[in-house]
Amino acid sequence: MHLTLTQVYYTTNKKKMHSIFERKNIYVKSEEETRALGRELAEGLKAGDIVALIGDLGTGKTALTRYIAEALGVKEPVTSPTFTIVREHKDGRLPLYHFDVYRVYDPDELYEIGFEEYLFGGGVCIIEWADLIEDLLPAGTLIINIKRGEGETEREYSFAIKEG
């Protein structure tokens, strides 16, 4: 895999963001290529960006989040916040708010923990299982669909921007 992605700038909520790339699909064959993709994504992230990860169990949503966090300079371990819904990582170049909404059964649960404050705060939000709360995500959210490839470490990443 050769990651020379050209960033495309777009405007949403009166903020310049640059989290989407001209190539809509990226295929990776190894963990190291996934790490490279995470680094590339992290380089383009700015405060206020929202990344929605969608994929079956075991496709690597947490792994990609870990590599993005690593590239943002997060030093603490990044694990899935399955039972806590959100984990805050504030030791990188940007605050990272890592959500796992798999066990959220009522949108009010998210609002009770200040979901909107996280979304529109000064950090980056990465949301695993984002398809379960798609209606709550604002326009401009970077949506990454992850699918398994043929080999154990092969993945296909598809990118889209949620429209308003």
C-alpha positions in Angstrom: 0.0 0.0 0.0 1.3 3.4 -0.9 -0.4 6.2 1.2 0.0 9.4 -0.7 -3.4 10.7 -0.1 -4.3 14.2 -1.3 -6.4 16.1 1.2 -9.5 17.9 0.1 -10.6 20.8 2.1 -14.3 21.4 2.8 -16.2 23.8 5.1 -18.8 22.7 7.6 -20.1 24.6 10.7 -17.9 27.5 9.5 -14.7 25.5 10.3 -12.1 24.4 7.9 -11.5 20.7 8.2 -9.4 18.4 6.2 -10.2 14.8 7.1 -11.3 13.4 3.8 -9.2 12.2 0.9 -9.6 12.0 -2.8 -9.2 8.3 -2.8 -12.5 6.8 -1.5 -11.2 3.3 -0.8 -7.9 2.1 0.7 -6.8 -1.5 0.9 -4.3 -2.5 3.6 -2.6 -5.9 3.9 -0.8 -5.7 7.2 -0.9 -4.2 10.7 2.0 -1.8 9.7 -0.1 -0.5 6.8 -3.0 0.1 9.1 -0.6 2.0 11.4 0.5 4.1 8.5 -3.1 4.9 7.6 -3.7 5.9 11.2 -0.7 8.2 11.1 -1.9 9.7 7.8 -5.4 10.3 9.2 -4.0 11.9 12.4 -1.9 14.3 10.5 -5.0 15.8 8.9 -7.1 16.0 12.0 -8.0 19.3 13.7 -9.9 20.3 16.8 -13.6 19.7 16.2 -13.2 16.8 13.7 -15.4 13.8 14.2 -14.5 10.4 12.9 -17.2 7.7 12.7 -16.0 4.1 12.5 -18.3 1.5 11.1 -17.5 -2.2 10.8 -18.3 -5.7 12.1 -16.8 -7.0 15.3 -13.1 -7.6 15.0 -12.5 -5.5 11.9 -10.1 -3.2 13.7 -12.0 -0.1 14.8 -10.1 0.1 18.1 -6.8 -0.7 16.3 -7.2 2.2 13.9 -8.2 4.4 16.8 -5.1 3.3 18.7 -2.9 4.2 15.7 -4.5 7.6 15.3 -4.0 8.3 19.0 -0.4 7.2 18.8 0.2 9.6 15.9 -1.6 12.4 17.9 1.0 11.8 20.7 -1.3 10.0 23.1 0.9 8.2 25.6 -1.7 6.3 27.7 -3.1 3.0 26.5 -6.0 3.2 24.1 -8.6 0.5 24.6 -12.2 0.3 23.7 -14.5 2.1 26.1 -17.2 -0.5 25.7 -18.6 -0.2 29.2 -17.8 3.4 29.9 -19.0 4.8 26.5 -16.2 7.4 26.3 -12.6 7.7 27.3 -10.8 11.0 27.3 -7.1 11.1 26.2 -5.7 14.6 26.8 -2.0 14.0 26.6 -1.6 14.3 22.8 -1.4 17.4 20.5 -5.2 17.4 20.6 -7.7 16.0 23.1 -9.0 12.7 21.8 -12.5 11.6 22.8 -12.9 7.9 22.0 -16.5 6.6 22.0 -17.9 3.1 21.8 -21.6 3.3 21.4 -22.3 -0.5 20.9 -24.1 -0.7 24.2 -26.0 2.6 24.0 -29.7 1.7 23.8 -31.2 5.2 24.2 -29.7 8.4 22.7 -30.5 10.1 26.1 -27.6 8.0 27.5 -25.2 10.0 25.3 -26.7 13.3 26.1 -26.4 12.5 29.8 -22.7 12.3 29.5 -22.4 15.5 27.5 -22.1 14.1 24.0 -22.7 17.4 22.3 -20.0 19.1 24.4 -17.6 16.4 23.2 -18.7 16.8 19.5 -18.4 20.5 19.5 -15.5 20.9 21.9 -11.8 21.5 21.2 -10.8 17.9 20.5 -11.2 15.1 18.1 -14.0 12.6 18.5 -13.6 9.0 17.3 -16.8 7.0 17.5 -16.9 3.2 17.2 -20.1 1.6 16.0 -21.2 5.0 14.8 -23.8 3.4 12.5 -25.9 2.8 15.6 -26.2 6.6 16.2 -25.9 7.9 12.7 -28.9 10.3 13.1 -27.0 12.0 16.0 -23.9 12.7 14.0 -23.5 16.2 12.5 -22.9 17.1 8.9 -19.2 17.0 8.1 -18.5 13.8 10.1 -15.8 11.7 8.4 -17.3 8.2 8.0 -14.9 5.3 7.7 -16.4 1.9 6.8 -14.1 -1.0 7.6 -14.4 -4.4 6.0 -12.3 -7.6 6.3 -10.2 -8.6 3.4 -9.2 -12.1 2.4 -6.3 -12.4 4.7 -6.4 -12.0 8.5 -4.8 -8.6 8.5 -6.3 -7.3 5.2 -8.8 -4.6 5.4 -10.7 -2.2 3.1 -11.4 1.3 4.3 -14.1 3.3 2.6 -14.3 7.1 3.3 -17.3 9.4 3.1 -18.5 12.7 4.6 -21.9 12.9 6.1 -23.9 15.5 4.3 -26.4 17.8 6.0 
